[in-house]
């Protein structure tokens, strides 16, 4: 198992992608929580692919494990695959969006689009094909470098907006409580004066 460059998810979590060559023309990208060459230890995401025609990698499946969906592990795996394929001189990466994944097809489309894949869905929009052209590696490598930062910025902007909304709600609640205390104080003064 070969260690690839450590990476960060959109949540700023440091993870460790690894490549393992399987039987002839098959490979696996593991994303791990900590450095470990054990293929079964602490896997967050596993991406399976095969090499077709010596110049094309075809994604067989991507599995996030233990509730890891939407945490950025799949993005780390796909970017590790892209770098691996560029280093091997492959011309493209292909794959399928299967109708058995229909419960999360919109999320898959978004995932592949943000990673620069071209997507062709069937007329029912429940399955389709994906493809990434690797003939302009400099552009792809630049995107691979900037996309995680853009994701992190978007996430932080969303968290800031949510925090500002919470702060606004708390200020309104404080103002309401202060108003109630001020009015209660008038009632207490009145009662003390006449009781």
N, C-alpha and C positions, 0 to 999 in steps of 0.2 A: 504494500500500500504506500503510495507516494503522497507526502504532505504538500499541499498547495499553499499559496499565501493566505495568512489569516485575513479575515474579513469582518465587517461590522454589519449588523442588521439595521433597519430603519429606526429601531429603538435604541441604537447605540450599543447593542450587545456584541461582544467579541465572540466570534465562532471560528471553527477550524475546518475548512474543506479538505478532503482527501480524494485521491483518484485510485481506483483499484481496477487493474486489467483482469477481466474474467476470462472465460474460455474464448477461443478464437473470435475476434471481431466484436467482442462485447466488453462494456465497461460500466463502472458505477462511480458516481460522485457521492461521497458521504459528507454531510455537514454535522460536525460534532460540537458538543458543548465545551470540551476541553481537549487538549492535544492527546491523541491516542491512536495508535496504528491498529488496534483491535477493531475489526470490521463490525462487531456487534455491540461495542461499548458506547453508550451515550450518544446515539444517533438522533439528531433532530429532524433530519431530512435525508432521503435517499433518492437519487436520480439514476435511473437505468437507461442505458443507450446501447445501440449497436452501430457498427460501421458498415456502410453499404457502398459498394463500388470504390472502396479505398479512399474516397474523397468526400464522403457525406456521412455525418452522424445523424442517426434517427433516434429521437427520444421515445423510449418504450413506456416509461411511467415515471412520475414524480410522487413520492409519498412523504408527507409530513407526519411525524410521529408524536404521540402523546399530547394531542391538543395544540400542535405547533402551527396550525393554519393561521394565515394572516399575521405572522410574526416576522416575516422577511427571510425565513430559512430557504424557501424555494427560490427566491431571488438570488441568494448567495450561491445556491447549487447551479442555477442556470448560467450565472455569470462565470462560475468556475468552469463549466462545460464550454462556454464560448471561448475562454482563454485557452483551455486545453486544445480545442479544435483548431484555433488559429495557430498555436504552436506546432500542431501536427500537419499543418498545411491543408486542412480540409476546406472545401469550397462552400459548404452550406450545412445547416442543421435543419432537419425536418421533424415532423411529428404530427400527431392527430389529436383533435378534440373529439372525444367519443360521446355518443349519445348516452352511454351509461354514466357520464359525468354531468348529466343535464341539470342536476340540482345545484351545481356551481359553475355552469358554463359562463355566465357573465363575469365571474371572478377570474376564470381562466383566460378569457379574452383580454381583460384588463391586464393581467399578469404578462401575457405574451406581448401585448402592445407596448407596455412600458419597457420591455426588454428588446424592442426594435424588430420583433417578428412580424412578417406579413401573415395575415390570416384570411383564409377563404372558407366561409361557412356555407353549408348546403342551404337549399331554399327553405327548409323548415327551421333553420338556425339552431339545430340541436347537435350538430356535429360538423366537423370541418378539418382542414389541414392548416398546419403552420409551417413557416419556412423563414430562415434567416440566412441572408446572403453574406458570406464571409470574405468576399473579394476586396473589401475595403477595410482591412483590419485596423488601420490607424483610427478611423472614425469610430469603429466599434469599441476599441480599447479606451478611447476618450470618453465615450458614453458610459462604459462600464465603470469608469472612475467617477464620473459626475452624478450618475443616477442615484447612487446611495446617499449622496449629500443632498440632492434635491428632495428625495423621500424624507430624509431626516428633517430638513427645513420645513417641509409641508406638515409633518407630524408635529413639530414644535410650534408652528403657527396655529395649528388646530388646538393644541393643548393650551396655548396662551389665550386664545379666544374663549375657550371654555373656562379658564381660570378668571378671566376678566368678567365673564357673565356671572360666575359664582361670587366674585367680589361685589358686583353691582347688587346682587340679590341680598348679600349680607349687609351691605350699607343700608338698603331699603328696610331690612328687618330691624337694624339698630335704630334707624330714625323712627320707626313705628314704636319700638320699645321705649325710646326716650320720650316720645310724645305721650305714651300711656303713663309713664312714670310722672311726667310733669302734671298731667291731668289728675292722676291719683293723689299727688301731693296736695293739690287744691282741695280735693274732697276730704282728705285727712285733716287739713287745717280747719276746714269748715266744721267738721265733726268735733274737733278738739275745742273749738271756740264755743260751740253751743251744747256740748255734752258735759 
